C-alpha cells in the first residue's frame, strides 16, 4: 500500500498533488471572494480559475514529462512553469484600461498576478509560502487602504471630478471660484451636454483638479452650491437628490 502511494506521488497523480490543487483552489477562492465583494472587474470565478490553473500547470511541469526522460533525454521542468508568468500578462493587460487619461484596473491586474503566484506555490508544494502570501494580500487590501488615505497628499496630486449642474444659474462660476479658494488648480476642464435630462437643462463637466487639500471636503462644499446636481470623484461618489 505504501509502495503504491509513493509511486502515485512520483507520477504526479497522488493524494499529495490533489491536496496541493485543493489548497490552490481554496486560497484563490478566498482572494477572489474579497475582489467579488468589492465589485471589481475580476471577481471570484476569475481569481479561482487563475490560481487553480496555475497550480495544475506547475504539477504538469513537475511530473508531466517523467515518462519521456531517459539517458539521452533531459528536460528543464521550470520552462513550462515560467510561461505562466508571461501568459498571465494577457489577462492582466485586459483588466487595465484608460479612460480620459485615468488608468483603471492596475490593482485588480496585480491581484490576478498574485493569485497566479499563489497557485504556482501551492502546485510546487510550497504550501507555507502560498498561505503566507494570501495572508499578505488581505493585509495589503485592508490595512494599507486606510493608511494610504492618511498620508499627506502631494501638491501635484490630481483628482478627476465629474460634476453636473443646472445651466444658466452661475453654478460653474461659483465652482471654479471655490476650487481656487481651496487652493486647487484646474488642470483640465471638459464640457458635456447631458442629453438624457428632458425636464431641465443641465450640463456635465469633467474637472481635473490639482492640489494637496482633501478632495472629500472640496466635493462636500461643491455639493452645497446652488444649482449643482451631483459630484463624483476618484475617491467617492456622491449625488444630491
C-alpha positions as CSV (number, residue, x, y, z in Angstrom):
1,X,0.0,0.0,0.0
2,X,2.8,2.4,1.0
3,X,4.7,1.5,-2.2
4,X,1.7,2.1,-4.4
5,X,1.1,5.5,-2.7
6,X,4.7,6.5,-3.2
7,X,4.6,5.5,-6.8
8,X,1.4,7.5,-7.3
9,X,3.0,10.6,-5.8
10,X,6.1,10.2,-8.0
11,X,3.9,10.1,-11.1
12,X,2.1,13.3,-10.0
13,X,-1.3,11.7,-9.6
14,X,-1.5,11.0,-5.9
15,X,-3.2,12.4,-2.8
16,X,-0.3,14.9,-2.3
17,X,-0.9,16.5,-5.7
18,X,-4.7,16.6,-5.1
19,X,-4.1,18.3,-1.8
20,X,-1.9,20.9,-3.5
21,X,-4.7,21.5,-6.1
22,X,-7.2,21.8,-3.3
23,X,-5.1,24.3,-1.4
24,X,-4.7,26.4,-4.6
25,X,-8.4,26.3,-5.1
26,X,-9.1,27.4,-1.5
27,X,-6.6,30.2,-1.4
28,X,-7.5,31.5,-4.8
29,X,-11.2,31.5,-4.0
30,X,-10.5,33.4,-0.8
31,X,-8.7,36.1,-2.7
32,X,-11.4,36.1,-5.4
33,X,-14.2,36.4,-2.8
34,X,-12.6,39.6,-1.5
35,X,-12.5,41.0,-5.0
36,X,-16.1,39.9,-5.7
37,X,-17.4,41.7,-2.6
38,X,-15.6,44.9,-3.7
39,X,-17.3,44.6,-7.1
40,X,-14.0,44.5,-9.1
41,X,-13.9,43.6,-12.8
42,X,-12.2,40.3,-11.9
43,X,-14.0,38.5,-9.2
44,X,-14.5,35.1,-7.5
45,X,-14.5,32.9,-10.6
46,X,-11.6,34.6,-12.4
47,X,-9.3,34.5,-9.5
48,X,-10.2,31.0,-8.5
49,X,-9.7,29.7,-12.1
50,X,-6.3,31.6,-12.4
51,X,-4.9,30.1,-9.2
52,X,-6.3,26.7,-9.8
53,X,-4.9,26.5,-13.4
54,X,-1.5,27.8,-12.3
55,X,-1.3,25.0,-9.7
56,X,-2.1,22.4,-12.4
57,X,0.4,23.8,-14.8
58,X,3.1,23.7,-12.0
59,X,2.2,20.0,-11.4
60,X,2.4,19.3,-15.2
61,X,5.7,21.0,-15.3
62,X,7.0,18.8,-12.4
63,X,5.6,15.4,-13.3
64,X,4.1,15.6,-16.8
65,X,7.2,14.6,-18.7
66,X,8.6,11.9,-16.4
67,X,7.7,9.2,-19.0
68,X,9.9,10.7,-21.7
69,X,13.0,11.1,-19.6
70,X,15.9,8.8,-20.3
71,X,19.6,8.5,-20.7
72,X,19.6,10.8,-23.8
73,X,16.6,13.0,-22.8
74,X,16.8,15.8,-20.3
75,X,14.2,18.5,-19.6
76,X,14.1,21.7,-17.7
77,X,10.9,21.5,-15.6
78,X,11.0,25.2,-14.9
79,X,10.4,26.2,-18.6
80,X,6.7,25.3,-18.6
81,X,6.2,27.0,-15.2
82,X,7.9,30.1,-16.4
83,X,5.4,30.5,-19.2
84,X,2.7,31.1,-16.6
85,X,4.2,34.4,-15.6
86,X,4.3,35.7,-19.1
87,X,0.9,34.2,-20.0
88,X,-0.9,35.8,-17.1
89,X,0.1,39.2,-18.5
90,X,-2.6,38.8,-21.2
91,X,-5.3,38.6,-18.6
92,X,-3.8,41.4,-16.5
93,X,-3.5,43.6,-19.6
94,X,-7.1,43.0,-20.4
95,X,-8.1,44.3,-17.0
96,X,-6.2,47.6,-17.3
97,X,-7.9,50.4,-19.3
98,X,-7.5,54.1,-19.7
99,X,-10.4,56.5,-19.7
100,X,-9.9,60.2,-20.1
101,X,-6.2,59.8,-19.1
102,X,-7.1,57.9,-15.9
103,X,-5.7,54.4,-15.6
104,X,-8.0,51.9,-14.1
105,X,-7.6,48.2,-13.1
106,X,-3.9,48.2,-12.1
107,X,-4.6,46.8,-8.6
108,X,-7.0,44.2,-10.0
109,X,-4.4,43.1,-12.5
110,X,-1.8,42.9,-9.8
111,X,-4.1,40.8,-7.6
112,X,-4.7,38.4,-10.5
113,X,-0.9,38.1,-10.9
114,X,-0.5,37.5,-7.2
115,X,-3.3,34.8,-7.3
116,X,-1.4,33.1,-10.1
117,X,1.8,33.1,-7.9
118,X,-0.2,31.6,-5.0
119,X,-1.4,28.8,-7.3
120,X,2.1,28.2,-8.5
121,X,3.4,28.0,-5.0
122,X,0.7,25.6,-4.0
123,X,1.3,23.4,-7.0
124,X,5.0,23.4,-6.2
125,X,4.3,22.1,-2.7
126,X,5.3,25.4,-1.1
127,X,2.1,25.5,1.0
128,X,3.5,27.7,3.7
129,X,4.5,30.4,1.2
130,X,1.2,30.2,-0.5
131,X,-0.7,30.7,2.7
132,X,1.6,33.5,3.8
133,X,1.2,35.4,0.5
134,X,-2.6,35.0,0.7
135,X,-2.5,36.5,4.2
136,X,-0.3,39.2,2.9
137,X,-2.8,40.0,0.3
138,X,-5.5,40.6,2.9
139,X,-3.1,42.7,4.9
140,X,-2.4,45.0,1.9
141,X,-6.0,45.5,0.8
142,X,-7.5,46.0,4.3
143,X,-4.7,47.7,6.2
144,X,-2.9,49.7,3.5
145,X,-6.0,51.4,2.1
146,X,-6.8,53.5,5.2
147,X,-3.1,54.0,5.7
148,X,-2.7,55.4,2.2
149,X,-5.7,57.7,2.8
150,X,-4.0,59.2,5.9
151,X,-0.8,60.0,4.0
152,X,-0.4,63.7,3.1
153,X,-1.3,64.5,-0.5
154,X,1.3,65.9,-2.8
155,X,0.6,69.4,-4.1
156,X,1.0,67.8,-7.6
157,X,-1.7,65.1,-6.9
158,X,-4.5,65.1,-9.4
159,X,-8.1,64.1,-9.0
160,X,-10.9,63.8,-11.6
161,X,-14.3,65.2,-10.7
162,X,-17.5,64.7,-12.6
163,X,-19.9,67.5,-11.9
164,X,-23.5,68.0,-13.1
165,X,-25.2,71.4,-12.6
166,X,-28.1,73.4,-13.9
167,X,-27.2,75.7,-16.8
168,X,-27.6,79.5,-16.6
169,X,-27.6,79.6,-12.8
170,X,-24.0,80.8,-12.4
171,X,-23.0,77.4,-10.9
172,X,-19.9,76.9,-13.0
173,X,-18.5,80.3,-12.0
174,X,-19.0,79.5,-8.3
175,X,-17.5,76.0,-8.8
176,X,-14.3,77.4,-10.3
177,X,-14.1,80.1,-7.6
178,X,-14.5,77.6,-4.8
179,X,-11.7,75.4,-6.3
180,X,-9.4,78.4,-6.3
181,X,-10.3,79.2,-2.7
182,X,-9.4,75.7,-1.7
183,X,-6.0,76.0,-3.4
184,X,-6.9,73.6,-6.2
185,X,-5.7,74.3,-9.7
186,X,-7.9,73.4,-12.6
187,X,-5.6,71.3,-14.8
188,X,-8.3,70.3,-17.3
189,X,-12.0,71.0,-18.0
190,X,-14.2,69.2,-20.5
191,X,-17.8,70.2,-21.0
192,X,-20.6,67.7,-22.0
193,X,-24.2,68.4,-22.6
194,X,-26.5,66.0,-20.8
195,X,-29.0,64.8,-23.4
196,X,-30.8,62.4,-21.1
197,X,-32.3,65.1,-18.9
198,X,-35.5,66.2,-20.6
199,X,-37.2,68.1,-17.8
200,X,-34.4,70.6,-17.2
201,X,-31.4,71.8,-18.9
202,X,-28.2,70.5,-17.3
203,X,-24.6,70.4,-18.0
204,X,-22.0,67.8,-17.1
205,X,-18.3,68.7,-16.9
206,X,-15.1,66.7,-16.2
207,X,-12.6,68.6,-14.0
208,X,-9.1,67.5,-13.3
209,X,-8.1,69.4,-10.1
210,X,-4.6,69.5,-8.7
211,X,-3.8,70.3,-5.1
212,X,-2.7,68.9,-1.7
213,X,-6.1,69.6,0.1
214,X,-8.6,66.9,0.9
215,X,-10.8,66.2,-2.1
216,X,-13.6,64.9,0.1
217,X,-14.1,68.4,1.6
218,X,-14.0,70.0,-1.8
219,X,-16.7,67.7,-3.1
220,X,-18.8,68.3,0.0
221,X,-18.7,72.1,-0.5
222,X,-19.3,71.8,-4.2
223,X,-22.5,69.9,-3.5
224,X,-23.7,72.9,-1.3
225,X,-23.5,75.2,-4.3
226,X,-26.9,76.2,-5.6
227,X,-27.6,74.6,-9.0
228,X,-25.1,71.7,-8.5
229,X,-26.9,68.4,-9.0
230,X,-24.2,65.9,-8.3
231,X,-20.4,65.4,-7.9
232,X,-18.3,62.3,-8.2
233,X,-14.6,61.8,-7.9
234,X,-12.0,59.0,-7.9
235,X,-12.2,58.7,-4.1
236,X,-16.0,58.8,-3.6
237,X,-19.3,59.1,-5.4
238,X,-22.0,61.5,-4.0
239,X,-25.1,62.8,-5.7
240,X,-27.6,65.3,-4.5
241,X,-31.3,64.4,-4.8
